[in-house]
Amino acid sequence: WFTIDKTSGSGDGNVIITASSNTELMEKLANLRVQTINGRYKNVSIKQKAFKVTPDTLYFDFENVKVESVTISCSNGWEISKPDWVIINKTSGSGNDVIGITAEENSGGEREGQIVFTSGEMTRIINVTQSAYVQEPHPISIAPSMLEYGYRGGTKSVIITTDYDWVLVVPQGFTASQTYGRGNTEVQITALPNALEE
């Protein structure tokens, strides 16, 4: 993966070492040995960095989207392309860097895309997924949470608190002043007399 312009010589001199592009995900290591006729030698360590982006997958919830950190290892300049719904704090740079990636809140179905990092002719890809929108249950409360009647029956009130439509299911032996409605409502619950005394 590297070449030298000469493999022998005499006296002092310069040797030009040229490395080809590293398209692998791992850095490359090698030793170059310079040896004299009498057997003496010196080693030159050669290290070539890799163009890496980690992690290679990202997952975001549809809401309360967090910012994920992505590490770029690169010796040269790089650029990023992304889906419209992905947000990145910078889309180009040079050398090693750590960037933040997040996503807009999702009001539709699950979506997938790719974030593409380019440096020269090399590319690295992060696959990104965001979950589908899930509608929260409509909040509702009723108070009090328990009604207690004597065997002769009677009528008591409950307060339904909500911003939405509601339906009241009344068990046998009871009646209600209304069994459906919308928004905050006071409902009268009547217990019929119990033929079996306590």
N, C-alpha and C positions, 0 to 999 in steps of 0.2 A: 504493500500500500504506500510505499515511498520509494523514491529513486535518488541516486547520487550521481553527480556529473563525472566522477572519476573514482576508480577503485584502486589506484596505485599512484605513486609519485616519489619524489625525492626532495629532501629538505623541507623547509617551511612551506606551507601552502594552504589554500582555502578549498574547502569542499562544500558544494551547494547541495543541500538536501531538500527535496520537493515531495510533499505529501499530497496524495489524491484526496478528494472529498470523502469524508467518513459518513456513509449512509446508514451505518449500523446504529443501534440504540446504546451500545457500550463504547466507552473510550478504548483506544488502542495503545498498547505499550510495546516497545521493542528496544533492543540494545544494538548500538553500532560499535564495532570493535576496530580500533586503529592499532595495527601491529607492525613493529619494525622487523628487519631481517634477523636480528639477533634474538627475537622472541619476546621482547618487551611490548607491552600493549596498554592501551587505555580504552575504557568503555564510555560511550556517550549514550545516555538514556533518552529515548524519544517517546513522547507522549502526545497523543492526539485526542482532543476532546470530542465528545459526541454531541449531537443536537438532540436534546431530550426535553420532553414536556411531561410533567407529572402533577396530578394523576392523569390517567387516560380516559376516565369516565367521571361524569358529574350527574347528580340527581338533585332536583329541587322540588319542594312541595308547592302546591298551587297558591298558597298564601304564606305570609310571614317568611318570605324568602331570605335565606341567609346568604352572606358573601363567602364564597369558597376561595381559598388561596391556591394558585397554580404556580409551580416553579419552572422557570425556563433556564436551561443550560445550553449556552450557545456562544461560539467564538466570534460570530459576525452579526450583522443586522438581521432583524426578523420583522415580519408583519403578520397580522391576524385578520381573518375574515370570520364572520359569525352570522347566525340567524338574527332576524330583526328583534326578537323578543329576549335575546341575551344581552346583558349589559356588562361591559368591560371597562375598567378605569383607564386603560391605554391599549391602543391597537398596533403600535409599532415601537421598536426599540433596538438596542444593540447590546450584545453580551448577556451575561447572566442577569436574571431579574425574577422578582416575585410579583404577580399581578392578582387583582381581585376580580372575580367573576360572579355575577348573580343573574337573576332573571326577573322579568316583570311578573306581577301576579297574573294567574291564569284563570279566566272566566269560562273556558271551554273544555274540550276534551284533552286527553293526554297528548303531549307533543314531544317530538324528538328532533334532534338536529346535530350538526357537526360544527365544531370550532376548529378551523384549519390554521395551523402555524406554518409559515413559509420562511425559509432562509435559503436564498439562492435557488437551487433546483430541488432542495429537500423539503419535505412536508411532514408534519406531525399532526395527528388528529385527536381531539377529545370528543367523545360521544356524549351528548347531553340529553337528559330526559327530564320532563316536568310533569308531575301528576295532574290528573284531570280535576276540575272544579267539583267540590262536594258541598252540597247545600246543607247548612247547619239546620238541625231541628228548630222549629219555631219555639222561642221561649214562652212558657206559660206557668203560672202558679195559681194555687187555690188555697184560701185560708178561711176558717181553720182547716187543718188537715184531718180532723176527726170530729164527727157529730155524735152526740149521745142523747138518746131519748128514753123516757119512761115507757112502760107498757101501754099507757093510754095514747101514745103518739104525741104529735105536736109539730110546730113549724119553727125552723131555724134558718138563718141566713149564711151563705158563703159568698166570698168575694173572689171572682175570677179576674186575674190580671194578665193581660196579653195585648199585643197589637194586631193580632190575627183573628181569623174566624175560629170558632170553637164549637164542639158538639159535646153535650153532656149525656152520658149513659146512666139511666136511673134504674136501680135494682128493683125487683118485685117488692111490693109493700111500701113503696115510697112514690111521691110525685114531686115535680119541680115546676116552678112558675114559668120556666122556659128551658128548652133543651138544646137550643142552639143560638148563636149570636156572634157578635164581632166586638173586639176590644174589651175594655174593662167593664164588668157587669156584676151587679148583686143579684143572686138567685135565691129564691125561697125554696127550701127543701122540707117537704112535709112527710112525716112518718104516720102511717095508718095505725090505728089501735091494734095491739097484739092480743089475739084471743087467748093466748097462753100467758097467764100472769107470771111475773118474775118470781 
